[in-house]
């Protein structure tokens, strides 16, 4: 077994060029929509695209918003290290997303709101609304910081791209096009970045399968390594993944994204009708399931390639979060430019998540904190122009805060997938609960709900 370390920095000028070209195109889309909409800009256009966007780009944006670099690195790692059991979470998608499409989409669309948490004031009171909005803001800041930091660290340790360069360049580009171009820029950059993601991952599967000797070899090695596991029905809470934990946990985790998260709900509201939003959710279902399968296949292909020479055991990586970037650099070392395409793929996933988060945070902060503040003190409401300036300023500030928080993530010691699921379980669960309590329990009052959302 060859344990000689592979040199860290294999990036060429062509690779860097492709990576920065992706950032440049993303920024250009933002500048384009900033220029195109300069005489038509309103708060509604910036935050909701005027509620007249097209189905397919919005569907791609919903998919890209929570298909982060965490998903790409985490799914591949899970398949490589623990086996295929987690792949069953894809089945829960076919339950959660139709449920959200036919229960939550009509509900939010008929309210005619901008922030999902405006409903809580209508149903209960301002304290419940404010508490829910604070929880959402904390959730998104934590999640975006992890999304920005995790791939940057893994890629630094494998390719040699400095951590600060990855975090600052990605964070600033995302902040610029989100604050200047608004929702239209976010949706269309998400669509472009989705294409980059799919292209990069499919290329890895194709070349990795070819190098190892074909699908039969991959299957044989997965079987011999006990990585094909789909029949774990244990009720023990000490088993990493079982059918029950995957299906039940997957359903409710996904429901926090599609039923109570402002970033997703905001996309429902960019479409002109309930039917359009439901069609977008069905397209998103196919997209999210496809990206799950593709990411897991990347993990399987990597396992087959390193079947008898684990890169962690041979000290070529320091943890399994670096597995996929290491595999790609190793696989594509003789293909100039292709490692750059993969890095662009990883950062496309990060950009789409962060841009959606910044836009949704701006909406929540403006509608749930600034507007109510003016109303409570009976101050003259913000003009359209000041609201526009405030929205752009908020997106810029939140982007800089995310960059700062990303550096603090070095003190968090867990896998990227576990961190992601923990954030949505810990903070997304209460948000989903408080909204559904209001929707489904007519006798629930503000005191009960305030206690529920806080504890």
ZALUM-205895 format. One line per field, with one value per residue (C-alpha): residue in three letters; x negated, y, z negated. Coordinates in Angstrom, 2 decimals. Last residue first. Example, Ala and Ser with C-alpha at 12.3 -4.5 7.8 and 13.67 -1.06 7.14 Angstrom:
BEGIN
residu	c(SER:ALA)
X	c(-13.67:-12.30)
Y	c(-1.06:-4.50)
Z	c(-7.14:-7.80)
//
This chain:
BEGIN
residu	c(UNK:UNK:UNK:UNK:UNK:UNK:UNK:UNK:UNK:UNK:UNK:UNK:UNK:UNK:UNK:UNK:UNK:UNK:UNK:UNK:UNK:UNK:UNK:UNK:UNK:UNK:UNK:UNK:UNK:UNK:UNK:UNK:UNK:UNK:UNK:UNK:UNK:UNK:UNK:UNK:UNK:UNK:UNK:UNK:UNK:UNK:UNK:UNK:UNK:UNK:UNK:UNK:UNK:UNK:UNK:UNK:UNK:UNK:UNK:UNK:UNK:UNK:UNK:UNK:UNK:UNK:UNK:UNK:UNK:UNK:UNK:UNK:UNK:UNK:UNK:UNK:UNK:UNK:UNK:UNK:UNK:UNK:UNK:UNK:UNK:UNK:UNK:UNK:UNK:UNK:UNK:UNK:UNK:UNK:UNK:UNK:UNK:UNK:UNK:UNK:UNK:UNK:UNK:UNK:UNK:UNK:UNK:UNK:UNK:UNK:UNK:UNK:UNK:UNK:UNK:UNK:UNK:UNK:UNK:UNK:UNK:UNK:UNK:UNK:UNK:UNK:UNK:UNK:UNK:UNK:UNK:UNK:UNK:UNK:UNK:UNK:UNK:UNK:UNK:UNK:UNK:UNK:UNK:UNK:UNK:UNK:UNK:UNK:UNK:UNK:UNK:UNK:UNK:UNK:UNK:UNK:UNK:UNK:UNK:UNK:UNK:UNK:UNK:UNK:UNK:UNK:UNK:UNK:UNK:UNK:UNK:UNK:UNK:UNK:UNK:UNK:UNK:UNK:UNK:UNK:UNK:UNK:UNK:UNK:UNK:UNK:UNK:UNK:UNK:UNK:UNK:UNK:UNK:UNK:UNK:UNK:UNK:UNK:UNK:UNK:UNK:UNK:UNK:UNK:UNK:UNK:UNK:UNK:UNK:UNK:UNK:UNK:UNK:UNK:UNK:UNK:UNK:UNK:UNK:UNK:UNK:UNK:UNK:UNK:UNK:UNK:UNK:UNK:UNK:UNK:UNK:UNK:UNK:UNK:UNK:UNK:UNK:UNK:UNK:UNK:UNK:UNK:UNK:UNK:UNK:UNK:UNK:UNK:UNK:UNK:UNK:UNK:UNK:UNK:UNK:UNK:UNK:UNK:UNK:UNK:UNK:UNK:UNK:UNK:UNK:UNK:UNK:UNK:UNK:UNK:UNK:UNK:UNK:UNK:UNK:UNK:UNK:UNK:UNK:UNK:UNK:UNK:UNK:UNK:UNK:UNK:UNK:UNK:UNK:UNK:UNK:UNK:UNK:UNK:UNK:UNK:UNK:UNK:UNK:UNK:UNK:UNK:UNK:UNK:UNK:UNK:UNK:UNK:UNK:UNK:UNK:UNK:UNK:UNK:UNK:UNK:UNK:UNK:UNK:UNK:UNK:UNK:UNK:UNK:UNK:UNK:UNK:UNK:UNK:UNK:UNK:UNK:UNK:UNK:UNK:UNK:UNK:UNK:UNK:UNK:UNK:UNK:UNK:UNK:UNK:UNK:UNK:UNK:UNK:UNK:UNK:UNK:UNK:UNK:UNK:UNK:UNK:UNK:UNK:UNK:UNK:UNK:UNK:UNK:UNK:UNK:UNK:UNK:UNK:UNK:UNK:UNK:UNK:UNK:UNK:UNK:UNK:UNK:UNK:UNK:UNK:UNK:UNK:UNK:UNK:UNK:UNK:UNK:UNK:UNK:UNK:UNK:UNK:UNK:UNK:UNK:UNK:UNK:UNK:UNK:UNK:UNK:UNK:UNK:UNK:UNK:UNK:UNK:UNK:UNK:UNK:UNK:UNK:UNK:UNK:UNK:UNK:UNK:UNK:UNK:UNK:UNK:UNK:UNK:UNK:UNK:UNK:UNK:UNK:UNK:UNK:UNK:UNK:UNK:UNK:UNK:UNK:UNK:UNK:UNK:UNK:UNK:UNK:UNK:UNK:UNK:UNK:UNK:UNK:UNK:UNK:UNK:UNK:UNK:UNK)
X	c(38.34:38.70:41.03:43.28:43.47:44.48:46.99:48.71:48.88:50.09:53.06:53.64:57.43:57.40:54.63:53.61:52.19:50.91:49.35:47.92:46.09:44.77:43.62:41.82:39.91:39.13:37.70:35.57:33.39:32.14:32.96:31.83:28.58:27.94:28.47:25.87:23.35:23.72:23.18:20.10:18.45:17.74:15.23:16.32:13.45:12.51:16.03:14.91:13.50:16.92:18.43:16.45:17.48:21.10:20.94:19.63:22.53:25.02:23.71:24.07:27.55:28.59:27.27:29.18:32.40:31.84:31.23:34.43:36.43:35.04:36.19:39.62:40.11:39.73:42.75:43.17:42.50:45.39:43.00:44.49:44.82:41.19:40.00:42.51:40.99:37.40:37.76:40.04:40.30:36.75:34.96:36.96:36.49:32.77:32.31:34.06:31.71:28.62:29.69:30.44:27.04:25.35:26.92:26.28:22.70:21.84:23.16:21.33:18.28:18.19:18.81:16.17:13.75:14.75:14.21:10.80:9.83:10.86:8.60:5.57:6.42:3.40:4.22:7.90:8.30:5.93:7.37:10.88:10.17:8.62:11.62:13.96:12.10:11.38:14.44:12.93:10.29:6.51:5.85:2.85:2.05:2.23:5.13:6.94:6.27:7.63:5.52:7.17:10.60:9.38:10.89:13.95:14.57:14.23:16.79:19.20:18.77:19.37:22.46:23.74:23.35:25.20:28.03:28.55:28.30:30.97:33.33:32.94:33.61:36.60:38.22:37.34:39.32:42.26:41.79:41.74:45.02:46.51:45.29:46.80:50.12:50.17:49.81:47.52:44.23:41.86:43.95:42.86:39.28:39.76:41.04:37.74:35.45:37.95:37.69:40.90:42.49:39.96:36.78:38.29:40.19:36.91:35.83:39.30:39.34:35.68:36.07:39.06:37.59:33.93:34.60:37.01:34.89:31.91:28.85:26.11:27.40:27.39:31.09:31.97:35.15:33.26:34.68:31.35:32.18:30.50:26.78:24.42:21.09:20.05:16.53:16.93:20.24:18.89:15.87:18.01:20.36:17.47:15.82:19.07:19.58:16.31:12.54:11.46:10.41:13.62:15.81:13.79:13.98:17.77:18.57:16.32:17.84:21.34:20.30:18.83:21.70:24.41:22.82:22.09:25.71:26.92:24.62:26.28:29.74:28.67:27.21:30.65:32.54:30.11:29.95:33.73:34.01:31.83:29.23:27.05:27.14:27.10:24.44:22.09:22.58:21.95:18.80:17.63:18.25:16.63:13.53:13.22:13.75:11.63:8.81:8.75:8.47:5.52:5.84:3.36:5.28:6.02:5.80:7.23:10.06:11.22:10.98:12.85:15.47:16.27:16.06:18.71:21.45:20.57:20.96:24.18:25.69:24.83:26.09:29.22:30.19:29.51:31.70:34.47:34.46:34.67:37.61:39.46:38.98:40.14:43.31:44.15:43.65:45.67:48.87:50.80:52.35:51.70:48.37:47.42:48.36:45.73:43.27:43.20:41.83:43.20:46.94:49.85:51.58:52.95:49.46:48.39:51.27:51.31:47.57:47.72:50.21:50.09:46.44:45.24:46.88:45.53:42.06:42.13:43.34:41.18:38.26:38.61:37.50:34.28:33.45:32.78:29.30:28.34:28.07:25.48:22.28:20.49:17.19:17.53:21.30:21.25:18.25:19.97:23.14:21.16:18.95:21.79:24.37:22.06:21.21:24.85:27.95:30.15:30.63:29.74:33.00:35.19:33.18:33.57:37.34:37.31:35.44:37.96:41.19:40.70:40.69:43.66:43.87:42.08:38.77:39.63:37.05:35.68:38.88:41.07:38.67:39.00:36.60:38.00:35.46:32.35:33.86:31.58:28.49:28.87:29.94:26.73:24.53:25.86:25.40:21.85:21.04:22.01:20.05:16.97:17.15:17.34:14.46:12.49:12.65:11.91:8.89:7.55:7.64:5.96:3.21:2.52:3.70:1.79:0.81:0.79:-1.75:-0.49:-1.81:-3.55:-1.41:-1.40:0.00)
Y	c(26.75:30.16:29.19:27.13:29.76:32.37:29.94:29.22:32.93:33.89:31.55:28.04:27.45:27.10:24.46:23.65:26.83:28.52:25.33:24.74:28.06:27.53:23.99:24.84:27.62:25.40:22.69:25.04:26.09:22.83:20.47:22.77:23.64:20.03:18.76:21.21:20.49:16.73:17.12:19.29:16.89:18.08:20.23:23.86:26.22:26.69:28.06:31.46:32.38:31.82:34.23:37.11:36.28:35.96:39.39:40.91:39.40:40.59:44.14:44.09:42.58:45.16:48.06:46.87:46.62:49.99:51.73:50.26:51.15:54.66:54.99:53.54:55.93:54.64:55.13:58.33:57.49:56.24:54.69:51.22:51.75:52.74:49.72:47.46:48.50:47.96:44.64:42.15:43.65:44.98:42.30:39.47:40.65:41.35:37.93:36.35:38.05:37.17:33.54:33.10:34.57:32.28:29.08:29.86:30.92:27.74:25.42:27.42:27.15:23.38:23.38:26.10:23.87:21.06:23.22:24.28:20.63:20.28:23.08:20.98:17.28:15.34:15.87:15.11:12.02:13.13:16.65:15.16:12.59:15.21:17.54:14.58:13.27:16.54:16.11:12.69:14.10:14.77:13.81:12.02:10.32:6.76:5.97:9.09:8.37:4.79:2.57:-0.76:0.50:3.97:4.07:2.07:4.39:7.48:6.03:5.36:8.88:10.40:8.18:9.75:13.23:12.14:10.52:13.59:15.93:13.92:13.89:17.65:18.27:15.95:17.52:21.02:20.32:19.33:22.44:24.68:23.11:23.97:27.56:27.91:26.53:28.95:31.88:34.77:33.27:35.22:34.18:30.54:31.81:33.79:30.63:28.92:31.60:32.31:28.79:27.45:24.85:23.85:23.93:22.85:20.18:18.73:18.10:16.72:14.18:13.23:12.52:10.25:8.47:8.38:7.65:4.85:3.19:3.27:5.50:5.81:3.04:4.23:5.19:1.48:0.75:-1.34:-1.50:-1.51:-2.91:-0.51:-1.18:-1.43:-0.31:-3.71:-3.34:-6.45:-5.17:-1.69:-3.26:-5.48:-2.63:-0.36:-3.12:-3.83:-0.11:0.20:-0.19:2.19:4.91:4.86:5.09:8.04:9.81:9.46:10.12:13.20:14.59:14.14:16.17:19.08:19.38:19.16:21.87:24.20:23.90:24.66:27.71:29.16:28.62:30.06:33.06:33.50:33.36:35.58:38.22:38.33:38.53:41.61:42.71:45.06:43.52:39.93:40.54:42.26:39.95:36.83:38.28:39.36:36.00:33.95:36.14:36.54:32.90:31.37:33.90:33.62:29.84:29.95:27.70:24.89:22.21:19.65:21.56:24.72:22.77:21.28:24.62:26.57:23.83:24.09:27.87:29.24:26.71:26.81:30.60:30.37:27.90:29.92:33.17:31.41:29.88:33.05:35.04:32.43:32.38:36.20:36.12:33.57:35.70:38.84:37.19:35.71:39.11:40.89:38.98:35.81:35.00:38.29:38.68:35.11:35.60:38.32:35.50:34.32:37.70:39.14:38.59:38.04:35.66:33.56:32.57:31.47:28.98:27.80:26.90:25.35:22.50:21.36:22.04:21.27:17.83:17.24:18.14:16.04:12.70:12.34:13.86:11.08:8.58:10.54:9.95:6.37:7.46:7.61:3.82:3.71:3.21:4.64:6.19:6.52:7.03:9.59:11.42:11.84:13.13:15.57:17.11:17.79:18.60:20.92:22.64:23.66:22.18:24.33:27.36:25.43:23.49:26.51:28.47:25.76:25.79:29.60:29.45:26.88:28.62:32.14:35.28:37.61:38.34:41.68:39.86:39.10:40.95:43.48:43.76:44.22:46.81:48.76:49.14:50.06:52.64:50.63:47.27:46.56:48.00:46.07:43.04:43.12:43.89:40.80:38.61:39.95:38.94:35.32:35.40:36.75:34.12:31.36:32.97:33.03:29.24:28.75:31.06:29.39:26.04:27.49:29.04:25.61:24.03:20.98:22.34:19.62:17.15:13.55:11.86:8.52:5.78:3.39:0.00)
Z	c(-25.56:-23.94:-21.08:-23.37:-26.13:-23.55:-22.07:-25.36:-26.21:-22.73:-22.74:-21.38:-21.05:-17.24:-17.17:-13.58:-12.05:-15.22:-16.53:-13.06:-13.17:-16.71:-15.97:-12.73:-14.44:-17.45:-15.15:-13.03:-15.96:-17.52:-14.66:-11.88:-13.62:-14.63:-11.07:-9.72:-12.47:-11.92:-8.18:-8.63:-11.04:-14.56:-16.41:-16.43:-17.28:-13.61:-13.15:-14.44:-11.02:-9.44:-11.98:-10.48:-6.91:-8.06:-9.75:-6.50:-4.55:-7.17:-6.80:-3.01:-3.10:-5.70:-3.59:-0.54:-2.54:-4.24:-0.91:0.50:-2.62:-2.41:1.20:0.53:-2.39:-5.93:-8.19:-10.21:-13.82:-15.89:-18.41:-17.88:-14.11:-13.55:-15.57:-13.78:-10.40:-11.59:-13.41:-11.66:-8.17:-7.69:-9.71:-8.17:-4.59:-5.06:-6.65:-3.65:-1.17:-3.18:-3.56:0.13:0.99:-1.54:-0.22:3.45:2.77:0.83:3.54:6.20:3.96:4.22:8.00:8.55:6.64:9.00:12.08:10.77:10.39:14.07:15.35:16.17:16.27:14.99:11.30:11.92:9.75:6.98:6.85:6.94:4.26:1.96:2.41:1.68:-1.36:-3.18:-5.43:-6.20:-8.51:-8.46:-4.84:-3.35:-6.62:-5.21:-7.55:-6.34:-2.65:-2.94:-0.69:0.11:1.15:2.05:5.55:4.51:1.57:3.80:6.22:3.36:1.98:5.42:5.72:2.50:3.98:7.16:5.20:3.00:6.01:7.82:4.83:4.43:8.13:8.45:5.39:6.64:9.80:7.59:5.45:8.54:9.66:6.26:6.51:9.99:8.74:5.82:8.18:9.15:7.96:5.70:2.66:2.76:2.88:-0.33:-1.98:-1.25:-2.70:-5.52:-6.94:-8.47:-6.19:-3.56:-5.64:-8.98:-7.03:-5.80:-9.40:-10.22:-7.40:-7.73:-11.44:-10.80:-7.77:-8.81:-12.47:-11.58:-8.89:-11.23:-11.36:-13.98:-16.26:-19.88:-19.86:-19.55:-17.59:-15.04:-11.51:-9.61:-6.18:-3.71:-4.12:-1.16:-2.65:-3.97:-2.53:-0.37:0.98:1.68:3.36:5.58:6.52:7.50:9.54:11.40:12.13:14.02:13.68:10.90:13.31:15.38:12.30:11.02:14.40:14.69:11.02:10.91:14.13:12.69:9.65:11.61:14.07:11.40:9.30:12.25:13.42:9.90:9.80:12.91:11.41:8.05:9.91:11.49:8.19:6.25:8.99:9.19:5.39:5.00:7.54:5.51:2.02:3.28:5.94:3.50:0.52:2.61:4.10:0.64:-1.03:1.74:1.93:-1.86:-2.81:-0.04:-0.38:-4.19:-4.03:-1.63:1.46:0.71:2.58:-0.16:-3.43:-1.91:-0.29:-3.57:-5.37:-2.69:-2.37:-6.09:-6.55:-4.20:-4.96:-8.67:-8.72:-6.71:-9.19:-12.29:-10.76:-9.48:-12.81:-14.80:-12.41:-12.53:-16.33:-16.40:-13.97:-16.11:-19.23:-17.40:-16.11:-19.50:-21.15:-18.43:-19.15:-18.36:-14.96:-13.12:-14.92:-14.08:-10.44:-10.10:-10.82:-7.22:-6.18:-2.93:-3.43:-1.02:-3.46:-0.59:0.55:-2.93:-3.35:0.26:0.05:-3.44:-2.91:0.73:1.53:-2.01:-1.94:1.59:0.20:-2.94:-1.60:1.52:-0.37:-2.99:-0.36:0.15:-3.52:-2.44:-1.33:-5.02:-5.10:-2.30:-4.21:-7.24:-6.11:-2.34:-2.19:-5.03:-3.57:-0.21:-1.89:-4.05:-1.35:1.09:-1.58:-3.52:-0.22:-0.30:1.22:-1.00:1.22:4.37:4.46:3.78:6.36:8.98:8.43:8.65:11.97:13.29:12.23:13.55:11.38:10.96:7.21:7.85:7.46:3.83:1.73:4.22:6.26:3.16:1.75:4.98:7.88:11.27:12.49:11.53:12.49:15.46:13.76:10.50:12.52:14.58:11.57:9.78:12.85:13.19:9.60:10.32:13.59:11.78:9.03:11.66:13.54:10.27:10.02:13.72:13.53:10.39:12.17:15.28:13.14:11.68:8.46:7.25:3.85:1.25:2.54:2.16:-0.92:-0.48:-1.94:1.00:0.00)
//
